[in-house]
Amino acid sequence: MADLAPTLELTADLAIADTPPAPAPPPVVQAPPEKPIQLELPLAPQKTQADMEVEADDSLIDGRKRPGHQRRLPDRVTQENPGAVRAPPPEAFPTDAFPVPDRWRLVESLGLVKERWFDPYHQNTYKGDRPICTHEHSREPDPVTPETKDNRDFKCGTPKFLGLKGDHWFFVANAVSDTVIEPRSFPIPVGVQTTNNPDNNDVFGKNDSLVLSQTFIVGAALIKGSTAFMPPEIEYRLTLAYNMNYVDVSERRVLYVEPSKGTSRFDHFLGVQEAFIDYHLRNTSDRYDFESIRVGIQPFQADFRGFLFQDNQLGVRFFGNRDNNRFQFNLAAFWRLEKDTNSGLNDVTQTPRADYVFHANVYRQDLPFPGFTSQLSVTYNMNREKNRIEVDTNGFPVRPGLLGDLRGRNYDVVYLGYAGDGRIGRINLTTSLYVALGEDRNSFFTSRPAQIRAGFAAAEASYDVDWMRFRLSGLYASGDRNPYNNVEGGFDAIFENPIFAGADTSYWIRQTIPFAGGGRAIAISGRNGILNSLRSSKEQGQSNFNNPGTMLLGAGADFDLTPEFRISTNANHLWFANTATLKALRTEGSIPRDIGWDLSTAAIWRPKATQNIVLRLSAAVLQPGKGFKDLFANNDRDKRYLSVLFNGILAF
């Protein structure tokens, strides 16, 4: 037994080094001497003299620890550096924290980056890349304790009424210059009282015009948050837009109701496009699913492509998500603001309209296919403007529209909608479906109430082949079949801004087509709109469900020749869904449905391959069909209508 002791001791040490510590074994009871016990134990490797000089602690495997033991530390390294400032002793540092720069300013503290306030491409405090206040950079003289850490009011030059308490406040500034140069031609009616050309006796005069527009947009936001993954705790945002516009046309009484004011106009306006508070109510999961509420003038888009309602309006919005952002929802109510006539910006100096929009939707990602998002929505538009007559700044009546009995209208309409956006395999697909149900309290054809029963469907599919994308587009908005019955079947939106079939590169979407000869100050389709709604104004008029509807089939292609340069082309054919309304208003027995071909192309150049500088030059032509020729003509007997658009956007 005595000879086995070294072997047992070494074996035990190796076992401890290779396995976790185990409870102490029970005491060993020795057998009587006359009957020795023979133990068969694995033999340990033989130790050399060098091994004997190494302690057991030093033989531990790297990465493993043994309770109660500490490896032998290497010899202390000393370095003589005469004149250097010695490091403070360990007791000079707190035991629970170390005074290092915050993570946003660490790179600058190392001298690797020097911030420039005018540079949006690198780290910039004015673009929200780092907070304006932190513990290390606060000028708060009072000592910070754990109890006051999150309730300090930092003196960072920010207004006290905003209640900027705690750290992680970010400031974001935005500035945009939007320039438009747009020569164009469209059917221009001759003034009733007089004409700019004394020899003109036709209903339509010369069709040339020019639009120059410059918009400066300045916005600022204060946001409290901590990381990119967690929604902001609170946000204050204000955005102002100042527009200057000049228009020149060839006929009188197009820009002003008074013929004496001539054929050109310069105007300017300052609008409030955003002014809201966004408050984070709570997180509902450890993955930062959340609920928030936003109050004030805010942007809102009811569907993916802006078919029904896309605008900046005064409202309250409760929104959030679930299931790692795969499920999203919105509950919103808006009180529509008046718009400036010539700029289209919000006019907060006027009393808001008696027009209310209530909206609820839910989004579900990967439904019904992975990579495809589905949306269900309910939108209720309650209009109570029957007793309010509105005249725009140019002197033209806009509510009620000058059609039919010229009486004011109230209406209630509910839009039930489905929208989808994403991809199915290699096919990119966007689709929208709406059913409009409600009541018009006064149909301008019959002066009696009428039921609203209208529908809308649109889809755009595209397929990518390397640097090329090919698109197919289709749209149907129902038209009213019988304007004199008690059903209005023409689909109209609340405030459309469609990104579809070429968007504002398209002639029909970009231009306003006046409905001369059938209504005064009425347009067949509005600017930046695709629906043939017969409204007095998209911005200031009421929805009209006595309209001829719209049909469109189109094809297009995008060619990304370089990361900075893109060529886009579109070819759309348009029809009226039903011309019964047009025939009644024009007192004509037959009007064909064919509107014609809308052909357009655009070149887009982004010199820095970012959205900070975007230059676009586009041209579009409308080749009229039989229906358009029946409705319109021009004094120059031009067979086509043209539109050229230069748009330059500079953003900071």
Salt bridges, closest charged atoms under 4 A:
GLU55 OE2 - ARG72 NH2 3.26
ASP57 OD1 - ARG66 NH1 3.94
ASP57 OD1 - HIS69 ND1 2.79
ASP62 OD1 - ARG71 NH2 3.72
ASP102 OD2 - ARG105 NH1 3.46
ASP102 OD2 - HIS137 NE2 3.52
GLU108 OE1 - ARG130 NH1 2.48
GLU115 OE1 - ARG130 NH2 2.50
ASP119 OD2 - ARG116 NH2 3.33
ASP119 OD2 - HIS122 ND1 2.68
ASP167 OD2 - HIS135 NE2 3.16
ASP167 OD2 - HIS168 NE2 3.90
GLU182 OE1 - ARG510 NH2 3.13
GLU182 OE1 - ARG527 NH2 2.48
ASP202 OD2 - ARG637 NH2 3.99
GLU235 OE2 - ARG237 NE 2.77
GLU258 OE2 - LYS261 NZ 3.96
ASP278 OD2 - ARG294 NH2 2.78
GLU291 OE1 - ARG282 NE 2.97
GLU291 OE2 - ARG322 NH2 2.35
ASP311 OD1 - LYS339 NZ 2.83
ASP323 OD2 - ARG326 NH1 3.89
ASP323 OD2 - ARG364 NH2 3.01
GLU338 OE2 - ARG399 NH2 2.55
ASP355 OD2 - ARG336 NH1 2.76
ASP355 OD2 - ARG353 NH2 3.93
ASP366 OD2 - ARG326 NE 3.73
GLU385 OE2 - ARG353 NE 2.88
GLU385 OE2 - ARG399 NE 3.27
GLU390 OE1 - ARG399 NH2 3.70
ASP412 OD1 - ARG384 NH2 2.91
ASP412 OD2 - ARG441 NH2 2.55
GLU439 OE1 - ARG441 NE 3.53
ASP440 OD2 - ARG409 NH1 2.98
GLU460 OE2 - ARG305 NH1 3.07
ASP464 OD1 - ARG469 NE 2.61
ASP492 OD2 - ARG535 NH1 3.46
ASP504 OD2 - ARG510 NH1 3.56
ASP504 OD1 - ARG616 NH1 3.01
ASP558 OD1 - ARG471 NH2 3.03
ASP560 OD1 - ARG566 NE 2.62
GLU588 OE2 - ARG586 NH1 3.18
ASP594 OD1 - HIS573 NE2 2.91
ASP636 OD1 - LYS206 NZ 3.22
